[in-house]
Each structure stands twice: as structure tokens, then as C-alpha cells.
Amino acid sequence: MSVKLSAKSIILVWLTFATFGHGGVRAQIIEIVDGVNADSLTITVERLVAFETRFMGSDSNWAVVAYLEDRLESFGYEAVRDSFDLELNRRFFNKDWFLSTVQANVLATKTGSLQPHRKIIVSGHYDSISLDRTQAQQDVAPGADDNASGCAAVLEIARLLKDQNLDLTIEFAFWGAEEIGLNGSAHYANQARSRGDQIELMIQLDAIGDPGSIHPDAFSIDTTSPHVEIAEVIADAARSYSTLRTEDGNGSDLRVTSRGCRCSDHQPFLDEGYPALAIFQFFDNPSPHLNRSSDNLSKVDIGYVAQVTRATVGGVLELAGVGARTADFDDSGTVDFEDFLQFAARFGEPALGPDAAIFDLDRDALIGFNDFLIFANQFGADAA
């Protein structure tokens, strides 16, 4: 038996944290968020820029794949290379681009303790491009802001979450061949839909290095109308865990286009029907360096990257259920009939107080049918 909870249910999870306190959980999130390290972010951005180019199909592009794998494995993850064929033949920004090669996404998974089949993807694309140069001149494509900054944030979040106990699975993804066609993410999203993956949210971090001068304390979130509620969890996390807010320049706390901006790797997931969003520096920030050979280290404000990272990891922790719960209520090591009797005695109650909260497996402040389904899915299993 599998359990599928809606985005609305996930919002209720977050509201439970905010409304009923769960002071210990909030304190735990703050402690983790406070671990965001500017030096760690700087090391990643500087190393990615030092490759000089990460243009798809180049030798440096493959060297970056190996670097990302090594970093993930240094944290204790198993890095997986998800390869795909790339056939590129199109005119883009008044230039013709031709490429026939194999590219790869780099993936790592932190399996959830309670509902491992449900996952949140935290991602960024690692390739770069200089549209002010020809295809033959892509040996200079530093991509500091776009998107070494986003990759640094994803790696930092992976580092921070490695030893945390979470209800849901978190998958960290570094997409290949984004700059002309969103190719790596499209390959993955299509395969995920074919497999029937239960992706509760995909978060893309893309160009989060330059706060600009218009709203230097703001960033933007792009999604589509059906997913506004879940995007607002990240927006509220910015206010709770960072010095930033989300802004669209028109007085709104969240920028939502009618069908997504189609400008980053969240779009293929939206197209496949998954909740997805992209986090950018302020939308109306005039950034002439993006996709240009001038996108160097001077374009990245590490302090700003750190604040966006804080907002993102705070929101992810709220959605993923930090301090994972178990259906082994009596700590016997197995989810068995004794646990069922304890659960049945509290069924239908509001989950107020720590003695009742352990039975609220979906964290919606009520010990109800969703909790029973989760319990049934765990019945007979050894406790994680």
C-alpha cells in the first residue's frame, strides 16, 4: 500500500509547526540553518569557476561531473551518474548551435525514515555558456552566478542534511545541459513520470549570486498557480530563517507566472504535472552578466547566497519532517500489533501535546485516516 499526500496536506504540516509551536522542531531547524557556512559556499563557487568553462560536451564539463560526485561522496552519499543522449541543432540568440554527445545528471539520495517513497528534489544546473561568444569559443564560460552559485547552495544543503533524520526522502540533483533546452531535467522528469515517482516538490536554485541594487534583500520564486501554496512555504521560510524576503517588484510576496517562466529546470517537472519551483535572485534585477563571459567571481555575493541557502534549507526541513517520526510507538524495534493498539486508542484525537504528537505521522495536528494509512504501510517492518 502506498500513500499519496497532496500539496495541501504538506502545507498543513508546515502550519502545524507554525501554529502549534513544536518548539523543539523549530529550534532544531534553526540549529541546522545556522550551520550554513559562507566559506563552504565560497570554496564551491571558486572551484567551479576555476574550470573556466562548464559548457556542455567539453572536457571541463565532464571534469565538473567528477568533481560533484567526489564532493557528494565526501559527505557520505552515493553519487549516481544519470546519463542521457544530447542532440542539439538549433538557432539560439542569433547563433547556430550543433552538438551530438552524451551528458549526465549527478544525483544523490537521502532516504526518508517514515515515507521513503515520497521525495523532495533540491537541484541546480552545473553547465555554463557564454552567449557573447561562438560555440567554438566556449572555453571561457565561467558561470559564477549562473550557476555555480546555485550548485554551491545545493551542495551545502546536502552537507547539512546528511545526518538529519527526516520523514521524506531528499534527492539532490545537478542537471546537465540546461542552458540550451533544459535537457538534463527534461530527461529526468520524463523518466520519473514513467516510473511513477512520488515527487512532492522540486526546488531549482538558479542564479542566486547577485542581489542587485533594486531590492538587494529580496529573491524571487517562480512556479505556476496550482502550486502557489507550497511555494509560499519557502517564502515564509525566508522570513523565518534569513534576512531576505520574496518579492516581485509589484508589492507581491510571490511571483507566479501563468505557466512558469520556462527559463530553468523546474519547467520540465511542471510540464509532467509535478509541483516545482525555481528560486532566483530578484526577478527584475538587470543582470547583463548572465550567460556571458563576464559572469565571473566578482558577480557573486557569498553573503547573499548564504541567505538564500538558509531560506531554502529551512523550508525543505519544514516540508520534509525533521526529527522523523516512527510507527514503532513502543520502541520495540518492530511496527507490530502492540503499536496498533496504542494507535487505535488515540485515533480521532487532535495531536496536542508530545504524548499525542507521536501518533500524528503526517503532522497535520490530527490523528486520523492519513496516519492510519502511513501506519499500515509500516506494519510488520523493522523500525528504522
C-alpha positions in Angstrom: 0.0 0.0 0.0 1.4 3.4 -0.9 0.4 6.8 0.5 0.0 9.9 -1.6 -0.5 13.2 0.2 -1.4 16.4 -1.6 0.5 19.6 -1.6 -2.3 20.9 0.6 -1.5 18.3 3.2 2.1 19.3 3.1 1.0 22.9 3.8 -0.9 21.7 6.8 2.3 20.0 8.0 4.0 23.4 7.9 1.1 25.2 9.5 1.3 22.6 12.3 4.8 23.7 13.0 3.9 27.4 12.9 0.6 27.2 14.8 1.2 24.6 17.4 4.7 25.6 18.1 6.7 22.3 18.1 9.3 24.5 19.7 11.8 21.6 19.7 11.4 21.2 15.9 11.7 24.9 15.2 14.8 25.1 17.4 16.2 22.1 15.6 15.6 23.7 12.2 17.2 26.9 13.4 20.3 25.0 14.6 20.7 23.3 11.2 20.1 26.5 9.3 22.7 28.3 11.4 25.2 25.7 10.0 25.1 27.3 6.6 28.8 28.2 6.1 29.9 31.0 3.8 33.4 29.5 3.5 32.0 26.3 2.2 29.9 28.1 -0.4 32.9 30.1 -1.5 35.0 27.0 -2.0 32.4 25.5 -4.3 31.9 28.7 -6.3 35.6 29.3 -6.7 36.3 25.7 -7.7 33.5 25.6 -10.3 34.7 28.9 -11.9 38.3 27.6 -11.9 37.2 25.1 -14.6 36.9 28.2 -16.8 34.1 26.6 -18.8 31.4 24.0 -18.0 29.9 24.2 -21.5 28.0 21.0 -22.4 30.2 18.3 -24.0 33.5 19.9 -23.2 36.3 18.2 -21.3 35.8 20.6 -18.4 32.1 19.7 -18.4 32.9 16.1 -17.6 35.5 17.2 -15.0 32.8 19.0 -13.2 30.7 15.9 -13.2 33.5 14.1 -11.4 34.0 16.9 -9.0 30.4 17.0 -8.0 30.4 13.2 -7.5 33.5 13.5 -5.3 32.0 16.2 -3.2 28.8 14.3 -2.6 30.7 11.1 -1.7 32.9 13.1 0.7 29.7 13.9 2.6 28.9 10.2 2.7 26.4 9.9 -0.1 26.4 7.5 -3.0 26.7 9.6 -6.2 24.8 8.3 -9.2 25.5 9.4 -12.8 22.3 9.6 -14.8 23.4 9.7 -18.5 21.4 10.8 -21.5 22.0 11.5 -25.2 22.0 15.1 -26.4 21.4 16.1 -29.9 21.5 19.8 -30.3 20.8 21.6 -33.6 19.1 24.9 -33.2 19.5 28.7 -33.5 19.6 30.4 -30.2 20.4 34.1 -29.6 21.3 34.6 -33.3 23.8 31.8 -33.3 23.7 28.2 -34.6 24.5 25.5 -32.0 25.3 22.0 -33.0 26.2 19.2 -30.6 25.9 15.4 -30.5 27.1 14.0 -27.3 26.3 12.2 -24.1 25.6 14.3 -21.0 24.8 13.4 -17.4 22.9 14.5 -14.3 24.6 13.9 -11.0 22.2 12.5 -8.3 22.4 11.6 -4.6 19.7 10.5 -2.3 19.0 10.8 1.4 16.3 8.2 2.1 13.4 9.3 4.4 12.7 7.2 7.5 9.0 7.2 7.5 7.8 7.7 3.9 10.8 7.0 1.7 8.7 6.7 -1.4 7.8 10.4 -1.2 10.6 12.8 -2.1 11.6 16.4 -2.5 14.2 17.3 -5.1 16.7 20.1 -4.4 18.7 20.9 -7.5 20.7 23.2 -9.7 22.3 23.0 -13.2 26.0 22.8 -13.4 26.7 23.7 -17.1 27.5 27.2 -18.3 27.5 29.1 -21.5 28.8 32.4 -22.9 26.2 33.7 -25.4 28.5 36.6 -26.3 30.9 34.0 -27.9 30.6 31.4 -30.6 30.3 27.7 -29.9 34.0 27.3 -30.8 34.9 29.9 -28.2 33.1 28.3 -25.2 36.5 27.8 -23.5 35.6 30.9 -21.5 32.2 30.4 -19.8 32.9 30.9 -16.0 29.2 30.8 -15.0 29.9 32.1 -11.5 26.4 33.4 -10.8 24.7 31.2 -13.4 25.0 28.7 -11.9 28.0 28.0 -9.7 26.0 29.9 -7.0 23.1 27.5 -7.2 25.3 24.4 -7.2 27.1 25.7 -4.2 23.8 26.0 -2.3 22.7 22.5 -3.3 26.0 21.0 -2.1 25.7 23.0 1.2 22.2 21.8 1.8 23.3 18.2 1.1 26.1 18.6 3.6 23.8 20.0 6.3 21.1 17.3 5.8 23.3 14.2 5.6 22.9 13.2 9.3 19.4 14.6 9.9 16.5 12.2 10.4 13.7 13.2 8.0 10.3 11.7 7.2 10.6 12.1 3.5 13.4 11.3 1.0 15.5 14.2 -0.3 17.2 13.8 -3.7 20.0 16.2 -4.6 20.3 16.7 -8.4 22.8 18.6 -10.6 21.4 18.9 -14.1 23.4 18.7 -17.2 22.8 20.7 -20.4 20.4 23.2 -19.1 21.5 26.3 -20.9 20.1 25.4 -24.3 17.0 23.3 -23.8 16.7 22.2 -20.1 17.8 18.8 -21.4 19.0 17.0 -18.2 16.0 17.9 -16.2 13.6 17.1 -19.0 15.2 13.6 -19.3 14.8 13.0 -15.6 11.3 14.4 -15.3 10.1 12.2 -18.1 11.7 9.1 -16.6 10.3 10.0 -13.2 6.8 10.2 -14.6 7.2 6.9 -16.4 8.4 5.2 -13.1 5.6 6.8 -11.2 7.9 8.7 -8.8 6.1 10.5 -6.0 7.8 13.9 -6.2 6.1 16.2 -3.6 8.2 19.2 -4.7 11.1 20.0 -7.0 13.2 23.1 -6.0 15.6 24.6 -8.5 18.3 27.0 -7.4 19.5 29.1 -10.4 21.5 32.3 -10.4 21.3 33.2 -6.7 24.6 35.1 -6.5 23.8 38.7 -7.4 21.3 40.7 -5.2 21.4 43.7 -7.5 20.6 47.2 -6.4 16.8 47.4 -6.8 15.9 45.0 -4.0 19.1 43.7 -2.5 17.3 41.9 0.3 14.9 40.0 -1.9 14.7 37.0 -4.2 12.0 35.6 -6.5 10.2 32.3 -6.7 8.7 31.1 -10.0 6.0 28.4 -10.1 2.5 28.0 -11.5 -0.8 28.8 -10.0 -1.7 25.3 -8.7 1.5 25.3 -6.6 1.4 28.7 -5.1 0.6 27.4 -1.6 3.6 25.1 -1.4 5.8 27.8 -2.8 4.6 30.1 0.0 6.2 27.7 2.5 9.6 28.7 1.0 8.6 32.3 1.0 7.7 32.2 4.7 10.9 30.2 5.5 12.8 33.2 4.1 11.2 35.4 6.7 11.8 32.9 9.4 15.3 31.8 8.7 17.0 34.5 6.7 17.3 38.2 6.3 15.6 38.1 2.9 12.1 38.1 1.6 10.5 37.1 -1.6 9.4 39.9 -3.9 8.3 40.6 -7.5 8.6 44.3 -7.6 4.8 44.9 -7.6 4.2 44.5 -3.9 3.5 40.8 -4.0 5.3 38.3 -1.8 5.5 35.7 -4.5 6.0 36.0 -8.2 3.9 33.4 -10.1 3.6 33.4 -13.9 0.7 31.8 -15.7 2.7 28.8 -16.7 6.1 29.1 -15.2 8.9 31.2 -16.7 10.2 28.3 -18.8 13.6 29.6 -18.0 15.0 26.9 -15.7 14.9 23.2 -14.8 11.7 23.4 -12.8 9.8 23.7 -16.1 10.0 20.1 -17.2 8.7 19.0 -13.8 5.8 21.4 -14.1 5.1 20.0 -17.6 5.0 16.5 -16.2 2.5 17.6 -13.5 4.8 17.7 -10.5 4.9 20.6 -8.0 8.0 22.6 -8.9 9.5 26.0 -8.3 12.7 27.9 -9.1 14.5 30.3 -6.8 16.3 33.2 -8.5 17.8 36.5 -7.4 15.3 39.3 -7.7 13.4 38.8 -10.9 13.7 42.4 -12.2 17.4 42.6 -11.3 19.1 43.7 -14.5 21.9 41.1 -14.8 23.8 41.7 -18.1 26.5 39.2 -17.0 24.1 36.2 -17.1 25.1 33.7 -19.8 28.1 35.9 -20.7 31.8 35.5 -20.4 31.7 38.3 -17.9 29.9 36.1 -15.3 33.0 35.8 -13.1 33.6 35.7 -9.3 33.0 39.4 -8.9 29.3 38.8 -9.8 28.7 36.6 -6.7 27.9 38.0 -3.3 28.5 35.0 -1.0 26.6 36.6 1.9 23.5 36.8 -0.3 24.0 33.2 -1.5 24.2 32.1 2.1 20.9 33.9 3.0 19.1 32.2 0.0 20.5 28.9 1.1 19.2 29.5 4.7 15.7 30.2 3.4 15.8 27.1 1.2 17.1 24.6 3.7 14.7 26.0 6.3 11.7 25.4 4.0 13.0 22.0 3.0 13.3 20.9 6.6 9.7 22.1 7.4 8.3 20.2 4.4 10.4 17.0 4.9 9.6 16.5 8.6 12.8 16.9 10.5 13.2 14.7 13.5 11.5 11.9 11.6 8.6 10.0 13.3 8.3 6.3 13.5 5.3 4.0 13.7 7.2 1.9 16.3 5.5 3.7 19.2 6.7 1.3 21.9 10.3 1.3 20.7 10.3 -2.5 20.4 12.2 -2.4 17.1 9.3 -3.6 15.1 6.0 -2.0 14.0 3.6 -4.6 15.4 0.2 -5.2 16.9 1.1 -3.6 20.2 1.8 -0.4 18.2 -1.6 -0.7 16.5 -3.4 -1.0 19.9 -1.7 2.3 21.0 -2.5 4.0 17.8 -6.2 2.8 17.8 -6.6 4.2 21.4 -5.8 7.7 20.1 -7.4 7.6 16.7 -9.6 10.7 16.0 -7.9 12.8 18.7 -6.2 16.2 18.0 -2.5 15.8 18.2 -1.9 18.2 21.0 1.0 17.6 23.3 4.0 15.4 22.9 2.2 12.2 24.1 -0.3 12.5 21.2 2.0 14.0 18.6 3.9 10.8 18.2 0.8 9.3 16.6 0.4 12.2 14.2 2.5 10.7 11.5 1.6 13.1 8.8 1.9 16.1 11.2 -1.4 17.7 10.3 -2.4 18.1 14.0 -5.0 15.3 13.9 -4.6 11.6 14.5 -6.6 10.5 11.5 -7.0 8.3 8.5 -3.9 9.5 6.7 -1.9 8.5 9.8 -3.5 5.0 9.7 -2.5 4.6 6.1 1.1 5.5 6.9 1.0 3.2 9.9 -0.4 0.4 7.7 2.4 0.9 5.2 5.0 0.4 8.0 3.2 -2.5 9.7 5.4 -5.6 10.1 8.6 -3.7 9.3 11.7 -3.2 11.5 11.9 0.3 12.8 14.4 2.4 11.0 
